[in-house]
């Protein structure tokens, strides 16, 4: 049992990246605005993206390489494509998760702090944490955070269900595909449900880092079990957040506020209304640590991605900058870029979230296709390649994501 828990890690880091904006914000919004109507879409999004996330740890465990190395084997065009997709989304994604974290931080600890100041403080705290602990600290923190959030969410949903589902018909709305605002929200909702597909690349890097930290071999079955625990757990939590929004806010006459601090107060109130006022500090700590872990995970992942990616694109096996200094440099670039973006565009938390999630939605089919190509490459041992059913499943997922993206683009051009 002890060895099993030591092996767990990359799957929970994945959960830490996923259980953030997509769950606390988007899933809760879906339930608060439309009740349980979008629960099938939530489950479909999780199902459609499953193969592409599994391919990250599957490839890393089987080959000892990250997906970035796999993209390089496809050709420089694949590296450049991934680089453009990453650079095009990383600042908005980092800004979005940090904005939500800053909102919760302000609501709980500093209600009169300006949003820009809260944003900068959260980035500074995360920079200090990463520079002091790196992977081992991140790995250990995630196990406690996910457990705390899971227990509190299950409790809140169970107690809310006990009170019944009684939305006021006069104050409810249904989802309509013809309503632009509804469609825009749906695209943003799917974009990060359960997470951007970029996270599969991060997962492959974390898998290698975990193997190095344990100084032992991790079998494919162990790696996939770790991944599936994280993936299924995030899907269950997404249903929990949607249910909480539906049970507590749908048909109540109150809508979720786009301002980060106000939204955070509403989110914590949903829990305390269900569990009891005694739980305020517990829930506030769970919400804040969850979003801090998401911000921390993203700020750790992008430097891990950009260093090998920039080396691969330069065509040199190593640069004059040490790995540690390169990691720090890219961390400062990501933090600085997200701070500038928030200062220029971040008038509300909701705007930053919708921008990042929509960009992730549009790029999803391309990343899914790259992952499918890599896992079926000649360097992957036959015994580690996806079974036939998973390969067919992957192709079906690419078709679904592509069709939905084309529908969205065409809809925008004609409306």
KOLDO-884776 format. One record per residue (C-alpha): residue number from 1; chain; x negated, y, z. Coordinates in steps of 0.001 Angstrom, whole numbers, plus 524288, in hexadecimal, padded with zeros to 5 digits. Layout:
N
- resi,chain,x,y,z
- NUM,A,X,Y,Z
...
//
This chain:
415
- resi,chain,x,y,z
- 1,A,80000,80000,80000
- 2,A,7F4F4,80967,80360
- 3,A,7EE35,806C3,7F65E
- 4,A,7FB1D,8092B,7EF69
- 5,A,7FC8E,816BB,7F57C
- 6,A,7EE4E,819D2,7F272
- 7,A,7F0EC,8166B,7E438
- 8,A,7FCA0,81FAC,7E3A8
- 9,A,7F8FD,82D31,7DF1B
- 10,A,7F9F6,83101,7D0BB
- 11,A,80861,82D53,7D073
- 12,A,80AE0,835FE,7DC3A
- 13,A,802EB,840FE,7D637
- 14,A,80BC9,83F92,7CA6E
- 15,A,81763,84081,7D3AB
- 16,A,8116F,84C9A,7D9DF
- 17,A,81077,85309,7CC87
- 18,A,81E30,84ED1,7C89A
- 19,A,825AB,85138,7D533
- 20,A,82511,85FE7,7D4DC
- 21,A,82B7E,8692A,7CB65
- 22,A,832BF,85E71,7C400
- 23,A,838AF,8594C,7D094
- 24,A,839D0,8643E,7DA8D
- 25,A,83DE4,86E5D,7D05A
- 26,A,84329,86827,7C3EA
- 27,A,849E9,85C2D,7C99C
- 28,A,85009,86452,7D463
- 29,A,854A3,86E53,7CA4F
- 30,A,85A8F,8637B,7C216
- 31,A,862A3,85EB1,7CD94
- 32,A,86645,86C34,7D27F
- 33,A,86AB9,870E6,7C506
- 34,A,870E1,864A0,7BF41
- 35,A,87325,85B05,7CA4D
- 36,A,86FD0,84D20,7C65D
- 37,A,871E0,84F6B,7B7AE
- 38,A,8635F,84F7A,7B432
- 39,A,85F59,84390,7BC02
- 40,A,85FB2,83B0F,7AFB6
- 41,A,856C5,844DB,7A8BA
- 42,A,84D8A,8446F,7B45E
- 43,A,84CB1,835A0,7B3DA
- 44,A,84B4F,835A9,7A4FD
- 45,A,83FF9,83F52,7A593
- 46,A,838FC,836D8,7AF9F
- 47,A,83B52,82ABA,7A766
- 48,A,83747,830E2,79A69
- 49,A,82A34,835D3,79F99
- 50,A,82688,829BB,7A777
- 51,A,81D83,82314,79D7B
- 52,A,8153B,82F38,79B36
- 53,A,81280,830F1,7A9AC
- 54,A,80F5A,82283,7AB82
- 55,A,80587,82314,7A05C
- 56,A,7FCCC,82C33,7A875
- 57,A,7F943,822BC,7B376
- 58,A,7FA50,81709,7AA42
- 59,A,7F011,81CAD,7A113
- 60,A,7E701,8217B,7ABEC
- 61,A,7E746,81481,7B337
- 62,A,7E54C,80C65,7A6F2
- 63,A,7DA4B,81453,7A0D8
- 64,A,7D41A,81C49,7ABD0
- 65,A,7D6C7,82864,7A399
- 66,A,7E060,8337F,7A500
- 67,A,7EA96,8368B,79AC0
- 68,A,7E1DF,841D0,7966B
- 69,A,7D7C9,837BA,7922C
- 70,A,7E2CE,8307A,78B7B
- 71,A,7E6AD,83CAE,783FF
- 72,A,7D874,83E6C,77FE1
- 73,A,7D8BA,830AB,77A1F
- 74,A,7E437,834CF,7719A
- 75,A,7DC32,8400C,76C1D
- 76,A,7D8CC,84E31,76EF4
- 77,A,7E617,85239,769BE
- 78,A,7EC65,84B40,77562
- 79,A,7E35F,85220,77EF2
- 80,A,7E650,85F5A,778E3
- 81,A,7F4E0,85C80,77901
- 82,A,7F47B,858D7,7875F
- 83,A,7EBE9,8649C,78A78
- 84,A,7F577,86DE8,783DD
- 85,A,80108,867C1,78ADE
- 86,A,7F9E9,86864,797EF
- 87,A,7F518,8765C,796B1
- 88,A,80277,87A6A,791AC
- 89,A,8095F,87545,79DC4
- 90,A,7FFF0,874B0,7A93A
- 91,A,800F6,882DD,7AD94
- 92,A,80FCE,882EE,7AD06
- 93,A,810A3,875E0,7B436
- 94,A,8073A,87A3B,7BED6
- 95,A,80E53,88739,7BFFD
- 96,A,81B97,88083,7C0F9
- 97,A,817E5,87715,7CBE3
- 98,A,81092,881B2,7D33C
- 99,A,81C30,88B05,7D212
- 100,A,82540,880FA,7D840
- 101,A,81B5D,87E2F,7E305
- 102,A,819B0,88CB8,7E588
- 103,A,82877,88E34,7E682
- 104,A,8296D,8839A,7F0E6
- 105,A,81D9B,8892D,7F7F7
- 106,A,823D8,896AB,7F852
- 107,A,830F0,8916E,7FCDB
- 108,A,82B26,88979,807F2
- 109,A,81F64,8915A,80C8B
- 110,A,81F12,89EEF,80677
- 111,A,82C9B,8A3D7,8023D
- 112,A,827FD,8B1C9,7FF9F
- 113,A,81C22,8AE22,7F776
- 114,A,81C26,8B2A3,7E940
- 115,A,81D4E,8A75E,7DF61
- 116,A,81037,8AAA9,7D911
- 117,A,8095E,8AA96,7E647
- 118,A,80F93,89D93,7EA1F
- 119,A,80B8B,897EE,7DCE8
- 120,A,7FD61,89C3E,7DEE7
- 121,A,7FD07,896E9,7ECD8
- 122,A,801F5,8898B,7E878
- 123,A,7F7B1,888D8,7DDC6
- 124,A,7ED0D,88CB9,7E761
- 125,A,7F155,88259,7F14D
- 126,A,7F141,877DE,7E6C0
- 127,A,7E3E4,87BF7,7E1D6
- 128,A,7DE5D,87AB7,7EFA0
- 129,A,7E4B3,86D61,7F1AF
- 130,A,7DF81,867DA,7E4F4
- 131,A,7D1E4,86D62,7E691
- 132,A,7D0F2,86799,7F436
- 133,A,7D69E,85A05,7F216
- 134,A,7D830,85699,7E3C8
- 135,A,7DDF7,84952,7E070
- 136,A,7DD7A,84227,7ED8A
- 137,A,7E4D4,84D28,7F451
- 138,A,7EEDE,84DEB,7E972
- 139,A,7F0C3,83F2D,7E974
- 140,A,7F32B,83E7D,7F816
- 141,A,7FC05,84A72,7F8D9
- 142,A,8052F,84558,7EE64
- 143,A,808E7,83904,7F5CE
- 144,A,80DB9,840E4,80185
- 145,A,814A8,84B46,7F965
- 146,A,81C42,841C6,7F0DC
- 147,A,8206C,839AB,7FC97
- 148,A,8254E,845A9,80407
- 149,A,82CF7,84AF7,7F877
- 150,A,832D3,83DBC,7F507
- 151,A,837D4,83B1D,802C2
- 152,A,83D9E,848C2,80466
- 153,A,8442D,84881,7F6FF
- 154,A,84A33,83B0E,7F921
- 155,A,84F59,83F8F,8065F
- 156,A,85516,84C1C,800CA
- 157,A,85BE7,8453F,7F570
- 158,A,8614D,83A6A,7FE15
- 159,A,866E0,8440F,807E6
- 160,A,86C6F,84CAA,7FD07
- 161,A,8731A,840DF,7F6F1
- 162,A,8792D,83E0D,80421
- 163,A,87FBA,84B5A,803BB
- 164,A,885B1,8485F,7F65B
- 165,A,88562,84EF4,7E911
- 166,A,88F75,859DD,7E8AC
- 167,A,88BFD,8645A,7DEA2
- 168,A,895F4,86F20,7DCCF
- 169,A,89B60,86D3A,7CEDC
- 170,A,89D16,87BE8,7CD7D
- 171,A,88E7D,87E0A,7CFB6
- 172,A,888DF,87306,7C765
- 173,A,883EE,8729C,7B96C
- 174,A,88150,86791,7AFE3
- 175,A,87570,8661F,7A72B
- 176,A,8780D,869DB,798F3
- 177,A,86E84,867C9,78DD8
- 178,A,873F0,873B1,786E5
- 179,A,8705C,87D06,791F2
- 180,A,86296,8828B,78F9D
- 181,A,85F72,88422,79E13
- 182,A,86333,875FD,7A0AF
- 183,A,85AC8,870EB,7958F
- 184,A,84F24,87933,79996
- 185,A,85019,873B3,7A746
- 186,A,85128,865C7,7A213
- 187,A,844A9,8676F,79A1E
- 188,A,83D86,86CD8,7A5F0
- 189,A,8430B,861DB,7AE51
- 190,A,83E5E,8571B,7A50C
- 191,A,83140,85DE0,7A2B8
- 192,A,82C70,85AA2,7B05A
- 193,A,8349F,84ECA,7B381
- 194,A,82DCC,847CF,7B9AC
- 195,A,8218A,84F9A,7B5E0
- 196,A,81A7D,85510,7A9EB
- 197,A,81467,849F5,7A206
- 198,A,8073A,850BF,7A40C
- 199,A,80778,84A61,7B173
- 200,A,8048D,83D35,7AB0E
- 201,A,7F701,8427C,7A7B2
- 202,A,7F533,84722,7B5AE
- 203,A,7F963,839B5,7BA76
- 204,A,7EEF4,8331C,7B234
- 205,A,7E49F,83C00,7B83A
- 206,A,7E9B5,83994,7C60E
- 207,A,7E95E,82AE9,7C385
- 208,A,7DAF5,82BB3,7C029
- 209,A,7D854,83487,7CBE2
- 210,A,7DF6A,82AFA,7D4DF
- 211,A,7D760,81F9F,7CFB4
- 212,A,7CAE3,8276F,7D1FC
- 213,A,7CF0B,82B3F,7DFD2
- 214,A,7D218,81D15,7E36A
- 215,A,7C5A4,8183F,7DCC3
- 216,A,7CCF5,80C24,7D881
- 217,A,7D497,8073D,7CCE4
- 218,A,7E341,809D5,7CC5C
- 219,A,7EADC,7FFA1,7C4BA
- 220,A,7F4C2,80353,7BA5E
- 221,A,7FFD7,7FDA7,7C280
- 222,A,7FBC4,805BF,7CE64
- 223,A,7FAB1,81221,7C64B
- 224,A,807FF,8102B,7C002
- 225,A,80E57,80CFE,7CD1C
- 226,A,808DF,819A0,7D2C2
- 227,A,80E22,82111,7C6EE
- 228,A,81B9C,81ADC,7C778
- 229,A,81D30,81DC0,7D5E2
- 230,A,81A8B,82C0B,7D2F7
- 231,A,822D0,82C84,7C6A8
- 232,A,82EDC,825AE,7CC16
- 233,A,82DA2,82D60,7D8B4
- 234,A,82DE9,83A61,7D17F
- 235,A,839E8,8362B,7C9BA
- 236,A,840FB,8329A,7D655
- 237,A,83D41,83FA7,7DC66
- 238,A,8420B,846F1,7D053
- 239,A,84F4E,8406D,7D1EB
- 240,A,84ED6,8444C,7E047
- 241,A,84C58,852A6,7DD65
- 242,A,856F5,8530E,7D2F9
- 243,A,86059,84C81,7DC72
- 244,A,85CFA,8562C,7E72A
- 245,A,85F8A,861A9,7DE17
- 246,A,86C7B,85BB9,7D9CF
- 247,A,8712C,857F8,7E771
- 248,A,86D8C,864A6,7EE3C
- 249,A,86E69,86F80,7E3FB
- 250,A,876A8,86B24,7D85B
- 251,A,883F3,87198,7D8CF
- 252,A,88057,8798E,7E4DE
- 253,A,88020,886B5,7DE17
- 254,A,87181,8882C,7E0BB
- 255,A,86744,886DF,7D61B
- 256,A,858AD,884E1,7D763
- 257,A,8513C,891B2,7D70D
- 258,A,84664,893A0,7CCE4
- 259,A,83DBC,89A98,7D6E5
- 260,A,8341E,89142,7DD19
- 261,A,8359D,8950D,7EB63
- 262,A,84479,89571,7EAD5
- 263,A,844F9,88864,7E3B6
- 264,A,83C24,88251,7EDFD
- 265,A,84539,886E6,7F8BA
- 266,A,850D8,880F1,7F198
- 267,A,84994,8741E,7EF9D
- 268,A,845E8,872E3,7FDF4
- 269,A,853CE,8769A,801E3
- 270,A,85923,86B3C,7F9CA
- 271,A,8512D,861D9,801FF
- 272,A,8545A,86819,80F09
- 273,A,862E4,86872,80BD5
- 274,A,86242,859D0,80962
- 275,A,858EF,85563,81417
- 276,A,85AAB,86011,81E56
- 277,A,85464,86CF3,8220D
- 278,A,84A7E,865AC,82A7B
- 279,A,843FD,860E9,81DFC
- 280,A,840A0,86E87,818C1
- 281,A,83224,86E13,81BDA
- 282,A,830DC,86006,8174D
- 283,A,83750,86310,80A35
- 284,A,8300F,86FE2,8088C
- 285,A,8233B,868AD,80AC4
- 286,A,82735,85DE2,8014A
- 287,A,82B20,86782,7F68B
- 288,A,81F00,86FE5,7F844
- 289,A,8156E,8647A,7F8C5
- 290,A,81C0D,85E3A,7ECFD
- 291,A,81A49,86A3D,7E499
- 292,A,80CB0,86CC7,7EA05
- 293,A,8091B,85EEB,7E60A
- 294,A,80E9C,8612C,7D85D
- 295,A,8070E,86DE1,7D6DF
- 296,A,7FAF5,86739,7DC46
- 297,A,7FC77,85B9A,7D326
- 298,A,7FDBE,86435,7C71A
- 299,A,7F255,86CC4,7CB13
- 300,A,7EA0C,8608A,7CCDB
- 301,A,7EE98,85A15,7C045
- 302,A,7EC21,864C2,7B650
- 303,A,7DD8F,8664B,7B98E
- 304,A,7DC56,8576E,7B938
- 305,A,7E25D,857AC,7AB9F
- 306,A,7DBA8,86393,7A5FD
- 307,A,7CDB9,85FCC,7A959
- 308,A,7CD31,852D0,7A1D2
- 309,A,7D5DA,85897,79744
- 310,A,7CCC5,86429,794FE
- 311,A,7C0EA,85B19,79502
- 312,A,7C753,851F8,78B2A
- 313,A,7CAE3,85D40,78239
- 314,A,7BD31,862F0,782EF
- 315,A,7B7A0,855D3,77EA3
- 316,A,7ADB8,85597,789BB
- 317,A,7AD5D,84B04,7942A
- 318,A,7AA15,854FA,79EC7
- 319,A,7A914,863A7,7A069
- 320,A,79FB9,86C00,7A849
- 321,A,7A9FA,86DC9,7B2E0
- 322,A,7AAC9,86349,7BD4B
- 323,A,7B7A2,85BB7,7BE6E
- 324,A,7BAAD,86236,7CB80
- 325,A,7B844,86FF1,7C65F
- 326,A,7BFE8,86D20,7B9F9
- 327,A,7CB4A,86863,7C255
- 328,A,7CAC7,874FF,7CA56
- 329,A,7C9B9,87D8F,7BE45
- 330,A,7D5A8,8778B,7B7C5
- 331,A,7DD0F,8784D,7C494
- 332,A,7DA8C,886F5,7C534
- 333,A,7DE92,88881,7B6EB
- 334,A,7EB77,88162,7B929
- 335,A,7EE40,888D9,7C5BA
- 336,A,7EAB9,895F5,7BFB6
- 337,A,7F282,89384,7B347
- 338,A,7FEAC,88F70,7BAB6
- 339,A,7FD91,89B65,7C396
- 340,A,7FCB3,8A46B,7B7C6
- 341,A,8082E,89D98,7B124
- 342,A,81087,89EC8,7BD52
- 343,A,80D08,8AD20,7BE8D
- 344,A,810CF,8AFB8,7B063
- 345,A,81CDD,8A712,7AECB
- 346,A,82105,8A1AE,7BBF2
- 347,A,82C5D,8AAB1,7BF06
- 348,A,83387,89F1A,7C508
- 349,A,83031,8915F,7C8F9
- 350,A,83A90,88C22,7BFB9
- 351,A,83458,892BF,7B3E9
- 352,A,8270E,88C9F,7B6BC
- 353,A,82D1E,87F48,7B8E3
- 354,A,83551,87FA8,7AC76
- 355,A,829B9,8845B,7A456
- 356,A,820CF,8796A,7A90C
- 357,A,82AF7,86EA3,7A82B
- 358,A,82F69,87296,79A84
- 359,A,82162,8728A,79581
- 360,A,81F93,864FC,79B51
- 361,A,82C11,86050,794B1
- 362,A,82791,864E2,78748
- 363,A,81A04,85EAA,7887E
- 364,A,81EE6,851B1,78E1F
- 365,A,82097,84A3B,7812B
- 366,A,812A2,84D32,77CDB
- 367,A,80CAB,848C8,789B3
- 368,A,8153F,83CAA,789CC
- 369,A,81094,8392A,77C1C
- 370,A,80238,83B0F,77FE8
- 371,A,803C8,8321D,78BBB
- 372,A,80A68,827C7,7836B
- 373,A,7FF35,8281E,7799B
- 374,A,7F4BA,8275C,7842F
- 375,A,7FA40,81BBC,78BB4
- 376,A,7FB22,813E9,77F12
- 377,A,7ED15,81716,77B4C
- 378,A,7E2F4,80C8A,77838
- 379,A,7DB0B,80F52,7849E
- 380,A,7E646,80B2C,78D79
- 381,A,7E4DD,7FCC0,7913A
- 382,A,7EFD5,7F451,78BF0
- 383,A,7F42A,7F02A,79999
- 384,A,7F5B5,7FE75,79DBB
- 385,A,7FD66,8031D,79203
- 386,A,80BEC,805C2,7940F
- 387,A,814D4,7FA13,79200
- 388,A,81D25,7FA88,785BD
- 389,A,8293C,7FF4D,78CD7
- 390,A,821BD,80AD0,7928B
- 391,A,81C25,80E77,78541
- 392,A,829E2,80E97,77F6E
- 393,A,82E91,8162C,78B4A
- 394,A,823AD,82016,788F9
- 395,A,82782,82213,77AB6
- 396,A,835B6,823E4,77EA9
- 397,A,8315E,82E1B,788AE
- 398,A,829A4,83587,77E54
- 399,A,8357B,83583,7754C
- 400,A,83E4E,83A65,7803A
- 401,A,83519,84558,78474
- 402,A,83295,84974,77659
- 403,A,84104,849A4,772D0
- 404,A,84482,85192,77EBF
- 405,A,83974,85B44,77C3F
- 406,A,83D6A,85CF8,76DF1
- 407,A,84B7D,85EED,7722F
- 408,A,84733,869A4,77B82
- 409,A,83EAD,8706F,77151
- 410,A,8495A,86FE4,766EF
- 411,A,8537A,87491,7709F
- 412,A,84AE8,8804C,773D9
- 413,A,84917,8837C,7656E
- 414,A,8579D,8833D,762AF
- 415,A,85C99,88A83,76EAA
//
